[in-house]
Amino acid sequence: MNIDTEYGVFPGRFQPYHNGHHRTLSKYFSVYKAPLIIGIIINKLPVDFNTNEISDFDLVAEQHHLEEKNPFSFWERYKMISSIWANEITNGQIILLPLPRPQGPPKWWQFVIEFLPPKRFWVIPTSTDDFDEQKNKYYLSVGEKVVRIGDSKELSGEKIRTLIREKQSIKGLVPASIEHLISEES
């Protein structure tokens, strides 16, 4: 990693990696030449960021990090993403990193920036999701550069997780190789 290079940073839970994520990343690479750090959020981390301050960001984030909304381990999600983007990982266009679950800004923020290069911009999907809006608002409030990327087709990881639990088809909602990985795990 070259610290003089500007990097895009795309944090997410990827529970599972789905076609909405895939469209966002494909669009990113059609517009930007900067390497992209995909931060795979880890829900259980032995670091306590809890503070007495509860922000709007914390309240929205908490709903996204409940155990039932996060059935896939870090390594399962790493495998999903690397199965799709193997060439870009090999040539350095994508770097996969674990990131701690967002909670307790500013302590979380100070911890996360230790992992990231100083020249960066955040990639946030264009969606109506409250959490994406809170991330965008927070990153801008601390002086970070943000780009919004996406398309009009919203896709819900929650819908996909429900289909998986009910043993229904997820064809067309996730890339084919990920559908295969998930069916192997079930």
DAZI-V324537 format. One line per field, one symbol per residue. phi: phi as a letter, one per 20 degrees, with the letter a starting at -180 (. if undefined). psi: psi as a letter, one per 30 degrees, with the letter a starting at -180 (. if undefined). A space follows every 50 residues. Layout:
phi: ???
psi: ???
This chain:
phi: .efeeedecdeaeldefcfffffffffgfeddefgdeeeefdfdcfcedf cfedeggffffgfedfgfecfefgfffgfgfffedgffffenfccecfcf gfamgefggfffffedffebbedcfebdfgfffffgffgffdneecddcr bfeecdffffffffgeldfdgnecggffgfgfffff
psi: kjffkkkkkjklehilkafeeeeeeeeeffekfklkjjjjkkejkhkjgk lfkjleeeeeeeffgkefgifkleeeeeeeeffeheeeeeggfkkkkkkl kkkhkfeeeeeefffllfjlkkjkkjlgkeeeeeeeeeeefgglkkkkka afjkkkeeeeeeeeeghlkgkfflkeeeeeeeeef.
